[in-house]
Amino acid sequence: LLTTITRMNWGIWTRDRLGFIPKGSFARTNVPTFMRMLNTPGGMAWWNHRKQEFPDDFVRDVDKLIAGQPTAKPLP
């Protein structure tokens, strides 16, 4: 599931960078939900294991986004 979600976000991130959608669309519409998924213990473990499958620029941007967010606590 995280692979599919991340690939979808990568596609939107790419379209944003190339100007195919309004500039900043990725940050406004996708980042909040995407970060909620990655900023969990399981999401972080998955990202650290699988991020080499994605382009370096995307990984760098996602790592910056993650660094700017508090890590979510697991649900009880």
N, C-alpha and C positions, 0 to 999 in steps of 0.2 A: 504494500500500500504506500509506504513512504517513497519507494522508488518511483511509482506512478505520479504521486503528488509532486515530487521534486522535478521530474522530467517536464511536467506541465508548467511548473514555475520557471524552469529554465527556458522553455519556449516563450513565455510571456516576457521574461527578463531580456531575451534576445530581441524580440520585437520592439521592446521599449528602447533598447540601445540603438537599434537600426532606424528608429523613427517611424516604424510601421503603425504604431499606436501613439497616442499623446504622451509626450515626455513625462515621466514620473508616475505613469499608470501602475507599473509594477509595485512601487513603494506604497502607493495609495490603496491599491485594491488587493494585493496578494501578500505583502510582507506581514501584516499582523497575524493572519491565520497560519501562514507558513512558519513563522517564528514560534507560535504556540505549539506547533507539532514538533519542531526540532529542539526547542528549549525544554525538553524533558529528559530525564536520565536515559530512557530508551531511545529517544530521538537523537540525542547527542552521540550515544554509542553507535547507532546506525550511521549517522553522518560521518563520524570519524573513520568508520570502516569502509564506507562506500564513496566518499567524496572524490576519490581519485578517478571515478568514472565520468566526471563532469569536467568541462573546460576550466582552465586555471583562473580566468577572469571571473567566472561565475562563482567558483569556490572562494576566491578572495573576497568577493562582495558578500556572500552568505556568511563567511567567517566573521567579517566586520559587523554584520547585522547581529549575529549571535553574541559577539563580544559586548554589544551595546544593550543586551537584554539580561534581566535577572533569570537565573535558571528556575524553571517551574518546579514546584514540589510535587511528588507523586500524590495521586488521590488516595485517601484512606481506604 
